[in-house]
Amino acid sequence: MEFDLIEQYFKPLSQTTRPGDLAIGDDGALITPPENSQLVVVTDTLVSGVHFLAQANPYDIGWKSLAVNLSDLAAMGAQPAFYSLALTLPSADPPWLEAFSRGLHDCAKPYAMPLIGGDTTRGPLCISVTAQAWVPKGEALLRSRAKLGDDIYVSGAIGEAGLGLMLAKAGGLTSSTQEDYALTRLNRPQARVSLGLALRNLASSAIDVSDGLLADLNHILQASNLGAQLYLADIPLSDAVKNWAQANPIQALNAGDDYELCFTANPNQRQVIKDLSGLLGLPIHRIGKIRQAPGLVVEGLVGDKDVRGYEHF
């Protein structure tokens, strides 16, 4: 049964493997690395009832399983190459597997990114994806290279997946186009791969916003041994998110699953970044500045100053 599942639903996802390489069908995969490149490896696990609702659309689960890994690769300025899948299933459900594998396929298609192997087993629904990518030697974006005086940017908008989660838990009922979009942002995040590639040799540091803007920016600050000041008025929030978080704005800044990129750059790059935003058709907002004093201050935030973000334990 296991090999039938692999042959029917997952082996077709390996068809974009390059000539001479080997994906599904042996004890391991064979991949030829590009010359003068470094391998970037990321892993994310999604657990039913924790990272997605038990009744979630299997297509969305497949899409998101890969998209969250693509977001990590984007934050390092890496070109997606291939991925492996460890899938734990309570039962072999053909309609579920068909939709799930189609979600994986559609998410990987823009990058011609093949599935090269993995494992399937029986148990509570759990999906682990390991994605690999290439980056030219010495050009990877890291969290640890923010500089004093750097501007802080974030792509897209913040808090939409948090709003989407609230709507999903309430039964998925929406009352506006923005709320519909928030649900889509939760279920089918768009990894900012093109932005990450463009930020090589432009940004000083970067991270993807998976656990909340404040929590993830704090990772940059800790790795770079610096502090930051953000300006609440400059953080991009849709009207629907503002309405949702009106009583407590920090819940939008602490909400996870946005999968935008937060990055730092020298102020002399402002025009370049503005032009890049137009070229990609992606809003990029300057929201603060790196400072010497440790810690993270949000100007305009009243009341709760909790900046921990999402924590797994």
PyMOL commands that set and color helices and strands:
alter all, ss='L'
color gray80, all
select helices_A, chain A and resi 2-14+58-75+94-111+143-145+160-169+177-187+193-198+213-224+232-234+239-244+250-254+267-280
alter helices_A, ss='H'
color red, helices_A
select strands_A, chain A and resi 37-47+79-89+115-122+126-136+151-155+205-208+227-231+261-265+284-291+295-299
alter strands_A, ss='S'
color yellow, strands_A
deselect
rebuild
show_as cartoon
